[in-house]
């Protein structure tokens, strides 16, 4: 082969290497566009994004749980409000109910018109039933153990028998519950 042909082959070989665009470097300090440590950078970024995702998931779960607790608390408060909506009115009617009980005892002891007595008892029973429909219940205290969470001891007297010690002997003012919550403590006499 001639020298001209050999030069052409060398140029063609040189051109083919240039066309292959081989610019991969193992050393990151040398110029080039592709480095071996790019994969490490991608993994680090992937780990960072993964940890951020986990953090966001945790924040979402906490926020969802907090909102769920808020909904339950609001529903419970709403139920309590509706159950005790007329509490103030019912409390003010307790004195009227006590007066009705006293008047009924007086009417039973007196001799008078039986029809009037029955009419008054019907009115008193209607008041009691209306209040009971709203959730009002009288406490039953006489003969039961004294409970300072339900009773207010006005006085103590000697118990007539040993089994009545520490028990309620007499109820001076009736106690009441509204939807199973105490709205007035019973004022009682306790045996000792």
N, CA and C atoms as an extended XYZ file, in Angstrom:
576
Properties=species:S:1:pos:R:3:atomname:S:1:resname:S:1:resid:I:1 pbc="F F F"
N         0.811       -1.177        0.000 N   UNK     1
C         0.000        0.000        0.000 CA  UNK     1
C         0.854        1.240        0.000 C   UNK     1
N         0.280        2.222       -0.536 N   UNK     2
C         1.033        3.445       -0.646 CA  UNK     2
C         0.856        4.278        0.609 C   UNK     2
N         1.721        5.242        0.698 N   UNK     3
C         1.704        6.105        1.876 CA  UNK     3
C         0.401        6.879        1.940 C   UNK     3
N        -0.140        7.247        0.838 N   UNK     4
C        -1.375        8.001        0.770 CA  UNK     4
C        -2.521        7.158        1.313 C   UNK     4
N        -2.583        5.901        0.958 N   UNK     5
C        -3.637        5.012        1.457 CA  UNK     5
C        -3.524        4.817        2.962 C   UNK     5
N        -2.329        4.686        3.487 N   UNK     6
C        -2.120        4.473        4.919 CA  UNK     6
C        -2.549        5.707        5.684 C   UNK     6
N        -2.256        6.891        5.159 N   UNK     7
C        -2.680        8.127        5.828 CA  UNK     7
C        -4.199        8.231        5.845 C   UNK     7
N        -4.816        7.830        4.744 N   UNK     8
C        -6.285        7.865        4.679 CA  UNK     8
C        -6.897        6.908        5.711 C   UNK     8
N        -6.277        5.725        5.850 N   UNK     9
C        -6.814        4.770        6.834 CA  UNK     9
C        -6.659        5.320        8.240 C   UNK     9
N        -5.531        5.951        8.543 N   UNK    10
C        -5.321        6.527        9.874 CA  UNK    10
C        -6.330        7.637       10.146 C   UNK    10
N        -6.616        8.446        9.118 N   UNK    11
C        -7.594        9.518        9.288 CA  UNK    11
C        -8.991        8.938        9.507 C   UNK    11
N        -9.297        7.891        8.730 N   UNK    12
C       -10.618        7.254        8.905 CA  UNK    12
C       -10.757        6.649       10.295 C   UNK    12
N        -9.721        6.017       10.800 N   UNK    13
C        -9.748        5.416       12.133 CA  UNK    13
C        -9.883        6.511       13.178 C   UNK    13
N        -9.181        7.592       13.021 N   UNK    14
C        -9.268        8.723       13.946 CA  UNK    14
C       -10.648        9.335       13.937 C   UNK    14
N       -11.224        9.443       12.751 N   UNK    15
C       -12.575        9.996       12.644 CA  UNK    15
C       -13.598        9.079       13.294 C   UNK    15
N       -13.404        7.795       13.168 N   UNK    16
C       -14.395        6.875       13.750 CA  UNK    16
C       -14.361        6.944       15.271 C   UNK    16
N       -13.194        7.178       15.874 N   UNK    17
C       -13.128        7.334       17.330 CA  UNK    17
C       -13.786        8.635       17.770 C   UNK    17
N       -13.629        9.659       16.959 N   UNK    18
C       -14.253       10.939       17.279 CA  UNK    18
C       -15.771       10.821       17.200 C   UNK    18
N       -16.246       10.063       16.213 N   UNK    19
C       -17.688        9.908       16.038 CA  UNK    19
C       -18.324        9.051       17.127 C   UNK    19
N       -17.576        8.223       17.814 N   UNK    20
C       -18.123        7.354       18.857 CA  UNK    20
C       -18.502        8.152       20.106 C   UNK    20
N       -17.995        9.329       20.244 N   UNK    21
C       -18.331       10.228       21.350 CA  UNK    21
C       -18.045        9.559       22.693 C   UNK    21
N       -16.888        9.042       22.850 N   UNK    22
C       -16.478        8.349       24.065 CA  UNK    22
C       -15.864        9.371       25.003 C   UNK    22
N       -16.646        9.925       25.910 N   UNK    23
C       -16.106       10.909       26.828 CA  UNK    23
C       -16.311       10.476       28.275 C   UNK    23
N       -16.311        9.168       28.546 N   UNK    24
C       -16.478        8.648       29.900 CA  UNK    24
C       -15.145        8.726       30.620 C   UNK    24
N       -15.155        9.161       31.867 N   UNK    25
C       -13.963        9.300       32.675 CA  UNK    25
C       -14.147        8.568       33.988 C   UNK    25
N       -13.139        7.961       34.487 N   UNK    26
C       -13.170        7.313       35.788 CA  UNK    26
C       -12.771        8.311       36.857 C   UNK    26
N       -12.093        9.339       36.471 N   UNK    27
C       -11.632       10.342       37.426 CA  UNK    27
C       -12.551       11.547       37.349 C   UNK    27
N       -13.145       11.908       38.491 N   UNK    28
C       -14.097       13.015       38.487 CA  UNK    28
C       -13.422       14.369       38.321 C   UNK    28
N       -12.125       14.434       38.524 N   UNK    29
C       -11.415       15.693       38.376 CA  UNK    29
C       -11.090       16.012       36.925 C   UNK    29
N       -11.155       15.034       36.052 N   UNK    30
C       -10.883       15.276       34.648 CA  UNK    30
C       -12.150       15.729       33.959 C   UNK    30
N       -11.960       16.478       32.885 N   UNK    31
C       -13.116       16.994       32.141 CA  UNK    31
C       -13.835       15.840       31.459 C   UNK    31
N       -15.137       15.936       31.380 N   UNK    32
C       -15.961       14.937       30.735 CA  UNK    32
C       -17.398       15.141       31.184 C   UNK    32
N       -18.320       14.556       30.477 N   UNK    33
C       -19.716       14.784       30.839 CA  UNK    33
C       -20.314       13.642       31.631 C   UNK    33
N       -19.749       12.471       31.573 N   UNK    34
C       -20.298       11.320       32.275 CA  UNK    34
C       -19.251       10.830       33.261 C   UNK    34
N       -19.640       10.699       34.520 N   UNK    35
C       -18.725       10.245       35.570 CA  UNK    35
C       -19.324        9.020       36.244 C   UNK    35
N       -18.482        8.262       36.832 N   UNK    36
C       -18.943        7.050       37.514 CA  UNK    36
C       -19.711        7.365       38.795 C   UNK    36
N       -19.509        8.518       39.396 N   UNK    37
C       -20.174        8.831       40.669 CA  UNK    37
C       -21.552        9.458       40.488 C   UNK    37
N       -22.038        9.635       39.261 N   UNK    38
C       -23.386       10.168       39.059 CA  UNK    38
C       -24.430        9.221       39.628 C   UNK    38
N       -24.190        7.932       39.558 N   UNK    39
C       -25.130        6.952       40.101 CA  UNK    39
C       -25.216        7.108       41.622 C   UNK    39
N       -24.130        7.382       42.281 N   UNK    40
C       -24.116        7.604       43.724 CA  UNK    40
C       -24.932        8.845       44.061 C   UNK    40
N       -24.810        9.901       43.263 N   UNK    41
C       -25.572       11.131       43.504 CA  UNK    41
C       -27.059       10.863       43.328 C   UNK    41
N       -27.406       10.069       42.313 N   UNK    42
C       -28.808        9.734       42.098 CA  UNK    42
C       -29.359        8.928       43.273 C   UNK    42
N       -28.579        7.990       43.797 N   UNK    43
C       -29.014        7.193       44.953 CA  UNK    43
C       -29.207        8.072       46.181 C   UNK    43
N       -28.316        9.022       46.387 N   UNK    44
C       -28.432        9.927       47.529 CA  UNK    44
C       -29.694       10.776       47.398 C   UNK    44
N       -29.970       11.255       46.199 N   UNK    45
C       -31.175       12.046       45.983 CA  UNK    45
C       -32.426       11.191       46.157 C   UNK    45
N       -32.351        9.957       45.719 N   UNK    46
C       -33.483        9.029       45.881 CA  UNK    46
C       -33.748        8.770       47.361 C   UNK    46
N       -32.696        8.578       48.142 N   UNK    47
C       -32.851        8.393       49.593 CA  UNK    47
C       -33.448        9.635       50.237 C   UNK    47
N       -32.989       10.794       49.806 N   UNK    48
C       -33.507       12.051       50.349 CA  UNK    48
C       -34.998       12.187       50.046 C   UNK    48
N       -35.381       11.900       48.814 N   UNK    49
C       -36.792       11.993       48.429 CA  UNK    49
C       -37.626       10.942       49.179 C   UNK    49
N       -37.052        9.766       49.373 N   UNK    50
C       -37.755        8.707       50.098 CA  UNK    50
C       -37.993        9.111       51.559 C   UNK    50
N       -36.993        9.712       52.182 N   UNK    51
C       -37.164       10.151       53.575 CA  UNK    51
C       -38.172       11.300       53.664 C   UNK    51
N       -38.167       12.201       52.679 N   UNK    52
C       -39.151       13.279       52.655 CA  UNK    52
C       -40.562       12.730       52.480 C   UNK    52
N       -40.696       11.702       51.657 N   UNK    53
C       -41.995       11.061       51.447 CA  UNK    53
C       -42.498       10.423       52.746 C   UNK    53
N       -41.619        9.734       53.440 N   UNK    54
C       -41.998        9.122       54.719 CA  UNK    54
C       -42.407       10.184       55.737 C   UNK    54
N       -41.684       11.286       55.759 N   UNK    55
C       -41.995       12.390       56.659 CA  UNK    55
C       -43.368       12.979       56.341 C   UNK    55
N       -43.657       13.155       55.063 N   UNK    56
C       -44.959       13.690       54.649 CA  UNK    56
C       -46.084       12.709       54.983 C   UNK    56
N       -45.818       11.414       54.809 N   UNK    57
C       -46.826       10.400       55.166 CA  UNK    57
C       -47.133       10.464       56.661 C   UNK    57
N       -46.090       10.593       57.472 N   UNK    58
C       -46.276       10.663       58.921 CA  UNK    58
C       -47.064       11.915       59.313 C   UNK    58
N       -46.742       13.044       58.695 N   UNK    59
C       -47.489       14.276       58.957 CA  UNK    59
C       -48.955       14.113       58.580 C   UNK    59
N       -49.202       13.476       57.441 N   UNK    60
C       -50.578       13.248       56.979 CA  UNK    60
C       -51.333       12.376       57.970 C   UNK    60
N       -50.703       11.288       58.429 N   UNK    61
C       -51.373       10.393       59.382 CA  UNK    61
C       -51.676       11.107       60.694 C   UNK    61
N       -50.747       11.900       61.179 N   UNK    62
C       -50.984       12.648       62.418 CA  UNK    62
C       -52.124       13.652       62.245 C   UNK    62
N       -52.127       14.336       61.130 N   UNK    63
C       -53.175       15.312       60.860 CA  UNK    63
C       -54.534       14.625       60.724 C   UNK    63
N       -54.561       13.498       60.063 N   UNK    64
C       -55.807       12.744       59.909 CA  UNK    64
C       -56.319       12.255       61.266 C   UNK    64
N       -55.411       11.754       62.104 N   UNK    65
C       -55.806       11.292       63.443 CA  UNK    65
C       -56.314       12.454       64.290 C   UNK    65
N       -55.657       13.593       64.193 N   UNK    66
C       -56.087       14.770       64.943 CA  UNK    66
C       -57.478       15.227       64.494 C   UNK    66
N       -57.723       15.205       63.197 N   UNK    67
C       -59.032       15.592       62.673 CA  UNK    67
C       -60.104       14.591       63.105 C   UNK    67
N       -59.768       13.306       63.092 N   UNK    68
C       -60.713       12.275       63.530 CA  UNK    68
C       -61.064       12.465       65.004 C   UNK    68
N       -60.075       12.770       65.841 N   UNK    69
C       -60.331       13.041       67.261 CA  UNK    69
C       -61.211       14.274       67.426 C   UNK    69
N       -60.971       15.296       66.619 N   UNK    70
C       -61.787       16.506       66.668 CA  UNK    70
C       -63.243       16.195       66.338 C   UNK    70
N       -63.462       15.379       65.302 N   UNK    71
C       -64.835       15.020       64.924 CA  UNK    71
C       -65.535       14.271       66.060 C   UNK    71
N       -64.836       13.303       66.671 N   UNK    72
C       -65.436       12.551       67.784 CA  UNK    72
C       -65.746       13.458       68.962 C   UNK    72
N       -64.801       14.338       69.306 N   UNK    73
C       -65.001       15.245       70.433 CA  UNK    73
C       -66.171       16.188       70.165 C   UNK    73
N       -66.259       16.691       68.949 N   UNK    74
C       -67.368       17.591       68.595 CA  UNK    74
C       -68.706       16.872       68.669 C   UNK    74
N       -68.758       15.641       68.196 N   UNK    75
C       -70.007       14.875       68.246 CA  UNK    75
C       -70.416       14.613       69.690 C   UNK    75
N       -69.448       14.271       70.538 N   UNK    76
C       -69.741       14.023       71.956 CA  UNK    76
C       -70.247       15.297       72.638 C   UNK    76
N       -69.600       16.425       72.348 N   UNK    77
C       -70.035       17.703       72.936 CA  UNK    77
C       -71.428       18.085       72.464 C   UNK    77
N       -71.713       17.833       71.195 N   UNK    78
C       -73.037       18.138       70.648 CA  UNK    78
C       -74.115       17.309       71.355 C   UNK    78
N       -73.830       16.039       71.590 N   UNK    79
C       -74.789       15.173       72.290 CA  UNK    79
C       -75.009       15.664       73.715 C   UNK    79
N       -73.914       16.032       74.397 N   UNK    80
C       -74.037       16.542       75.764 CA  UNK    80
C       -74.862       17.825       75.805 C   UNK    80
N       -74.652       18.687       74.844 N   UNK    81
C       -75.397       19.954       74.817 CA  UNK    81
C       -76.878       19.699       74.621 C   UNK    81
N       -77.228       18.795       73.714 N   UNK    82
C       -78.651       18.515       73.484 CA  UNK    82
C       -79.287       17.827       74.680 C   UNK    82
N       -78.511       16.992       75.390 N   UNK    83
C       -79.062       16.306       76.550 CA  UNK    83
C       -79.302       17.262       77.713 C   UNK    83
N       -78.475       18.256       77.846 N   UNK    84
C       -78.600       19.171       78.976 CA  UNK    84
C       -79.003       20.571       78.534 C   UNK    84
N       -79.667       20.671       77.405 N   UNK    85
C       -80.039       21.984       76.873 CA  UNK    85
C       -80.950       22.752       77.823 C   UNK    85
N       -81.896       22.068       78.441 N   UNK    86
C       -82.833       22.729       79.341 CA  UNK    86
C       -82.441       22.617       80.799 C   UNK    86
N       -81.168       22.373       81.059 N   UNK    87
C       -80.700       22.149       82.434 CA  UNK    87
C       -81.058       23.307       83.361 C   UNK    87
N       -80.823       24.524       82.928 N   UNK    88
C       -81.080       25.688       83.784 CA  UNK    88
C       -82.566       25.809       84.115 C   UNK    88
N       -83.421       25.563       83.138 N   UNK    89
C       -84.867       25.646       83.380 CA  UNK    89
C       -85.300       24.541       84.336 C   UNK    89
N       -84.790       23.344       84.112 N   UNK    90
C       -85.161       22.215       84.977 CA  UNK    90
C       -84.675       22.450       86.403 C   UNK    90
N       -83.475       22.984       86.560 N   UNK    91
C       -82.963       23.277       87.905 CA  UNK    91
C       -83.867       24.288       88.611 C   UNK    91
N       -84.322       25.282       87.884 N   UNK    92
C       -85.210       26.274       88.506 CA  UNK    92
C       -86.574       25.668       88.851 C   UNK    92
N       -86.993       24.627       88.141 N   UNK    93
C       -88.268       23.968       88.444 CA  UNK    93
C       -88.184       22.969       89.597 C   UNK    93
N       -86.985       22.653       90.058 N   UNK    94
C       -86.846       21.697       91.165 CA  UNK    94
C       -87.501       22.212       92.441 C   UNK    94
N       -87.371       23.505       92.709 N   UNK    95
C       -88.021       24.082       93.893 CA  UNK    95
C       -89.539       23.983       93.769 C   UNK    95
N       -90.061       24.184       92.568 N   UNK    96
C       -91.501       24.054       92.341 CA  UNK    96
C       -91.923       22.606       92.570 C   UNK    96
N       -91.101       21.672       92.118 N   UNK    97
C       -91.389       20.254       92.316 CA  UNK    97
C       -91.382       19.898       93.804 C   UNK    97
N       -90.448       20.472       94.565 N   UNK    98
C       -90.426       20.258       96.019 CA  UNK    98
C       -91.699       20.814       96.664 C   UNK    98
N       -92.121       21.994       96.229 N   UNK    99
C       -93.362       22.580       96.749 CA  UNK    99
C       -94.558       21.685       96.416 C   UNK    99
N       -94.570       21.104       95.229 N   UNK   100
C       -95.650       20.184       94.848 CA  UNK   100
C       -95.691       18.975       95.781 C   UNK   100
N       -94.509       18.413       96.091 N   UNK   101
C       -94.455       17.265       97.006 CA  UNK   101
C       -94.989       17.632       98.390 C   UNK   101
N       -94.590       18.806       98.902 N   UNK   102
C       -95.061       19.240      100.218 CA  UNK   102
C       -96.571       19.495      100.199 C   UNK   102
N       -97.053       20.141       99.132 N   UNK   103
C       -98.495       20.416       99.031 CA  UNK   103
C       -99.281       19.123       98.939 C   UNK   103
N       -98.775       18.152       98.237 N   UNK   104
C       -99.462       16.867       98.097 CA  UNK   104
C       -99.571       16.159       99.449 C   UNK   104
N       -98.497       16.227      100.244 N   UNK   105
C       -98.547       15.617      101.587 CA  UNK   105
C       -99.569       16.326      102.467 C   UNK   105
N       -99.636       17.644      102.355 N   UNK   106
C      -100.607       18.403      103.149 CA  UNK   106
C      -102.036       18.075      102.726 C   UNK   106
N      -102.267       17.962      101.430 N   UNK   107
C      -103.613       17.657      100.936 CA  UNK   107
C      -104.055       16.249      101.327 C   UNK   107
N      -103.119       15.307      101.363 N   UNK   108
C      -103.466       13.937      101.758 CA  UNK   108
C      -103.857       13.882      103.227 C   UNK   108
N      -103.244       14.705      104.037 N   UNK   109
C      -103.544       14.714      105.467 CA  UNK   109
C      -104.838       15.454      105.796 C   UNK   109
N      -105.241       16.352      104.955 N   UNK   110
C      -106.454       17.127      105.240 CA  UNK   110
C      -107.676       16.430      104.642 C   UNK   110
N      -108.802       16.732      105.259 N   UNK   111
C      -110.055       16.183      104.726 CA  UNK   111
C      -110.751       17.291      103.975 C   UNK   111
N      -110.976       17.025      102.749 N   UNK   112
C      -111.605       18.045      101.912 CA  UNK   112
C      -112.253       17.364      100.734 C   UNK   112
N      -112.398       18.104       99.721 N   UNK   113
C      -113.030       17.600       98.516 CA  UNK   113
C      -112.086       16.607       97.813 C   UNK   113
N      -112.550       15.363       97.654 N   UNK   114
C      -111.743       14.325       97.021 CA  UNK   114
C      -111.473       14.647       95.546 C   UNK   114
N      -112.419       15.243       94.893 N   UNK   115
C      -112.230       15.590       93.480 CA  UNK   115
C      -111.137       16.639       93.310 C   UNK   115
N      -111.071       17.605       94.195 N   UNK   116
C      -110.021       18.625       94.141 CA  UNK   116
C      -108.659       17.993       94.378 C   UNK   116
N      -108.591       17.071       95.347 N   UNK   117
C      -107.348       16.376       95.654 CA  UNK   117
C      -106.859       15.599       94.427 C   UNK   117
N      -107.770       14.888       93.753 N   UNK   118
C      -107.387       14.114       92.567 CA  UNK   118
C      -106.941       15.037       91.433 C   UNK   118
N      -107.596       16.155       91.275 N   UNK   119
C      -107.219       17.112       90.223 CA  UNK   119
C      -105.826       17.681       90.453 C   UNK   119
N      -105.542       18.043       91.712 N   UNK   120
C      -104.222       18.579       92.042 CA  UNK   120
C      -103.157       17.498       91.839 C   UNK   120
N      -103.451       16.260       92.234 N   UNK   121
C      -102.488       15.165       92.044 CA  UNK   121
C      -102.232       14.905       90.560 C   UNK   121
N      -103.254       15.044       89.722 N   UNK   122
C      -103.063       14.877       88.277 CA  UNK   122
C      -102.107       15.933       87.724 C   UNK   122
N      -102.276       17.161       88.179 N   UNK   123
C      -101.388       18.244       87.720 CA  UNK   123
C       -99.953       17.981       88.176 C   UNK   123
N       -99.792       17.576       89.448 N   UNK   124
C       -98.452       17.303       89.968 CA  UNK   124
C       -97.814       16.130       89.218 C   UNK   124
N       -98.587       15.080       88.957 N   UNK   125
C       -98.061       13.920       88.235 CA  UNK   125
C       -97.673       14.286       86.797 C   UNK   125
N       -98.465       15.160       86.189 N   UNK   126
C       -98.145       15.601       84.832 CA  UNK   126
C       -96.820       16.367       84.821 C   UNK   126
N       -96.597       17.222       85.817 N   UNK   127
C       -95.330       17.955       85.918 CA  UNK   127
C       -94.173       16.974       86.106 C   UNK   127
N       -94.336       16.004       87.009 N   UNK   128
C       -93.279       15.004       87.252 CA  UNK   128
C       -92.983       14.205       85.979 C   UNK   128
N       -94.021       13.769       85.276 N   UNK   129
C       -93.832       12.967       84.060 CA  UNK   129
C       -93.177       13.771       82.939 C   UNK   129
N       -93.531       15.041       82.831 N   UNK   130
C       -92.925       15.901       81.806 CA  UNK   130
C       -91.434       16.069       82.081 C   UNK   130
N       -91.084       16.305       83.338 N   UNK   131
C       -89.670       16.453       83.692 CA  UNK   131
C       -88.919       15.133       83.530 C   UNK   131
N       -89.584       14.018       83.849 N   UNK   132
C       -88.956       12.696       83.675 CA  UNK   132
C       -88.696       12.419       82.194 C   UNK   132
N       -89.594       12.883       81.323 N   UNK   133
C       -89.397       12.697       79.883 CA  UNK   133
C       -88.183       13.483       79.382 C   UNK   133
N       -87.820       14.549       80.074 N   UNK   134
C       -86.647       15.352       79.712 CA  UNK   134
C       -85.365       14.803       80.324 C   UNK   134
N       -85.481       13.689       81.075 N   UNK   135
C       -84.294       13.046       81.639 CA  UNK   135
C       -84.096       13.268       83.123 C   UNK   135
N       -85.048       13.864       83.807 N   UNK   136
C       -84.915       14.125       85.240 CA  UNK   136
C       -85.339       12.894       86.035 C   UNK   136
N       -84.503       12.490       86.982 N   UNK   137
C       -84.818       11.353       87.851 CA  UNK   137
C       -84.513       11.742       89.290 C   UNK   137
N       -85.417       11.430       90.215 N   UNK   138
C       -85.103       11.683       91.625 CA  UNK   138
C       -84.165       10.589       92.148 C   UNK   138
N       -83.313       10.962       93.083 N   UNK   139
C       -82.418        9.987       93.725 CA  UNK   139
C       -83.194        9.246       94.802 C   UNK   139
N       -82.904        7.977       94.930 N   UNK   140
C       -83.473        7.172       96.002 CA  UNK   140
C       -82.378        6.987       97.042 C   UNK   140
N       -82.510        7.631       98.190 N   UNK   141
C       -81.411        7.669       99.147 CA  UNK   141
C       -81.685        6.939      100.458 C   UNK   141
N       -82.900        6.969      100.950 N   UNK   142
C       -83.209        6.472      102.293 CA  UNK   142
C       -82.892        4.978      102.383 C   UNK   142
N       -82.117        4.626      103.436 N   UNK   143
C       -81.737        3.236      103.680 CA  UNK   143
C       -80.479        2.804      102.954 C   UNK   143
N       -79.913        3.656      102.135 N   UNK   144
C       -78.697        3.309      101.392 CA  UNK   144
C       -77.476        3.898      102.094 C   UNK   144
N       -76.300        3.358      101.754 N   UNK   145
C       -75.053        3.868      102.322 CA  UNK   145
C       -74.854        5.325      101.939 C   UNK   145
N       -74.312        6.090      102.892 N   UNK   146
C       -74.016        7.500      102.636 CA  UNK   146
C       -72.888        7.575      101.612 C   UNK   146
N       -73.101        8.341      100.553 N   UNK   147
C       -72.113        8.530       99.499 CA  UNK   147
C       -71.883       10.036       99.337 C   UNK   147
N       -70.703       10.527       99.740 N   UNK   148
C       -70.465       11.972       99.662 CA  UNK   148
C       -70.465       12.512       98.226 C   UNK   148
N       -70.371       11.620       97.228 N   UNK   149
C       -70.436       12.071       95.840 CA  UNK   149
C       -71.871       12.338       95.404 C   UNK   149
N       -72.856       11.821       96.176 N   UNK   150
C       -74.264       12.006       95.820 CA  UNK   150
C       -75.056       12.740       96.896 C   UNK   150
N       -74.588       12.639       98.128 N   UNK   151
C       -75.355       13.176       99.257 CA  UNK   151
C       -74.598       14.284       99.967 C   UNK   151
N       -75.378       15.171      100.559 N   UNK   152
C       -74.825       16.228      101.405 CA  UNK   152
C       -75.390       15.984      102.800 C   UNK   152
N       -74.506       15.646      103.742 N   UNK   153
C       -74.951       15.338      105.095 CA  UNK   153
C       -75.242       16.637      105.841 C   UNK   153
N       -76.480       16.794      106.276 N   UNK   154
C       -76.877       17.972      107.040 CA  UNK   154
C       -76.577       17.750      108.513 C   UNK   154
N       -76.868       16.549      108.979 N   UNK   155
C       -76.611       16.218      110.374 CA  UNK   155
C       -76.450       14.715      110.525 C   UNK   155
N       -75.936       14.323      111.688 N   UNK   156
C       -75.817       12.911      112.035 CA  UNK   156
C       -76.597       12.682      113.319 C   UNK   156
N       -77.293       11.573      113.370 N   UNK   157
C       -78.023       11.202      114.583 CA  UNK   157
C       -77.670        9.755      114.909 C   UNK   157
N       -77.865        9.369      116.176 N   UNK   158
C       -77.584        7.974      116.524 CA  UNK   158
C       -78.512        7.050      115.735 C   UNK   158
N       -77.932        5.989      115.187 N   UNK   159
C       -78.706        5.035      114.393 CA  UNK   159
C       -79.567        4.186      115.318 C   UNK   159
N       -80.829        3.927      114.949 N   UNK   160
C       -81.709        3.102      115.777 CA  UNK   160
C       -81.224        1.658      115.907 C   UNK   160
N       -80.491        1.177      114.912 N   UNK   161
C       -79.930       -0.177      114.984 CA  UNK   161
C       -78.531       -0.170      114.381 C   UNK   161
N       -77.771       -1.224      114.669 N   UNK   162
C       -76.380       -1.284      114.218 CA  UNK   162
C       -76.267       -1.367      112.698 C   UNK   162
N       -77.242       -1.966      112.031 N   UNK   163
C       -77.154       -2.106      110.576 CA  UNK   163
C       -77.438       -0.791      109.838 C   UNK   163
N       -77.940        0.229      110.538 N   UNK   164
C       -78.213        1.531      109.911 CA  UNK   164
C       -77.069        2.539      110.100 C   UNK   164
N       -75.974        2.110      110.733 N   UNK   165
C       -74.828        3.014      110.903 CA  UNK   165
C       -74.192        3.289      109.546 C   UNK   165
N       -73.975        4.557      109.268 N   UNK   166
C       -73.374        4.969      108.000 CA  UNK   166
C       -74.373        4.996      106.856 C   UNK   166
N       -75.640        4.824      107.156 N   UNK   167
C       -76.677        4.835      106.121 CA  UNK   167
C       -77.516        6.102      106.239 C   UNK   167
N       -78.205        6.422      105.148 N   UNK   168
C       -79.077        7.590      105.113 CA  UNK   168
C       -80.368        7.219      105.839 C   UNK   168
N       -80.697        7.974      106.906 N   UNK   169
C       -81.907        7.698      107.678 CA  UNK   169
C       -83.098        8.516      107.180 C   UNK   169
N       -82.805        9.740      106.736 N   UNK   170
C       -83.896       10.623      106.295 CA  UNK   170
C       -83.389       11.538      105.190 C   UNK   170
N       -84.281       11.845      104.269 N   UNK   171
C       -83.953       12.742      103.166 CA  UNK   171
C       -84.697       14.058      103.400 C   UNK   171
N       -83.929       15.131      103.647 N   UNK   172
C       -84.549       16.427      103.899 CA  UNK   172
C       -84.901       17.151      102.597 C   UNK   172
N       -83.966       17.134      101.643 N   UNK   173
C       -84.199       17.725      100.324 CA  UNK   173
C       -83.799       16.666       99.295 C   UNK   173
N       -84.712       16.402       98.397 N   UNK   174
C       -84.500       15.350       97.405 CA  UNK   174
C       -83.414       15.749       96.417 C   UNK   174
N       -82.572       14.779       96.072 N   UNK   175
C       -81.543       14.988       95.054 CA  UNK   175
C       -82.062       14.538       93.695 C   UNK   175
N       -81.520       15.120       92.624 N   UNK   176
C       -81.990       14.799       91.277 CA  UNK   176
C       -80.822       14.576       90.311 C   UNK   176
N       -81.081       13.710       89.339 N   UNK   177
C       -80.158       13.444       88.242 CA  UNK   177
C       -80.808       13.902       86.939 C   UNK   177
N       -80.025       14.501       86.078 N   UNK   178
C       -80.491       14.864       84.744 CA  UNK   178
C       -79.609       14.126       83.755 C   UNK   178
N       -80.211       13.163       83.039 N   UNK   179
C       -79.463       12.295       82.115 CA  UNK   179
C       -78.266       11.658       82.814 C   UNK   179
N       -78.521       11.130       83.994 N   UNK   180
C       -77.535       10.411       84.821 CA  UNK   180
C       -76.384       11.289       85.311 C   UNK   180
N       -76.564       12.597       85.316 N   UNK   181
C       -75.590       13.510       85.913 CA  UNK   181
C       -76.290       14.247       87.051 C   UNK   181
N       -75.593       14.355       88.154 N   UNK   182
C       -76.188       14.994       89.327 CA  UNK   182
C       -76.351       16.486       89.069 C   UNK   182
N       -77.593       16.963       89.265 N   UNK   183
C       -77.813       18.408       89.147 CA  UNK   183
C       -78.144       19.019       90.506 C   UNK   183
N       -78.549       18.151       91.459 N   UNK   184
C       -78.736       18.633       92.834 CA  UNK   184
C       -78.459       17.475       93.784 C   UNK   184
N       -77.600       17.725       94.753 N   UNK   185
C       -77.268       16.719       95.746 CA  UNK   185
C       -78.408       16.589       96.745 C   UNK   185
N       -78.599       15.356       97.226 N   UNK   186
C       -79.631       15.129       98.238 CA  UNK   186
C       -79.097       15.575       99.593 C   UNK   186
N       -79.901       16.315      100.331 N   UNK   187
C       -79.526       16.729      101.698 CA  UNK   187
C       -80.152       15.725      102.641 C   UNK   187
N       -79.282       15.047      103.401 N   UNK   188
C       -79.724       13.879      104.161 CA  UNK   188
C       -79.260       13.916      105.605 C   UNK   188
N       -79.919       13.058      106.396 N   UNK   189
C       -79.514       12.799      107.777 CA  UNK   189
C       -78.887       11.416      107.808 C   UNK   189
N       -77.707       11.314      108.411 N   UNK   190
C       -76.942       10.067      108.415 CA  UNK   190
C       -76.887        9.487      109.823 C   UNK   190
N       -77.010        8.165      109.917 N   UNK   191
C       -76.898        7.499      111.223 CA  UNK   191
C       -75.447        7.191      111.546 C   UNK   191
N       -75.142        7.319      112.877 N   UNK   192
C       -73.760        6.966      113.292 CA  UNK   192
C       -73.807        6.017      114.465 C   UNK   192
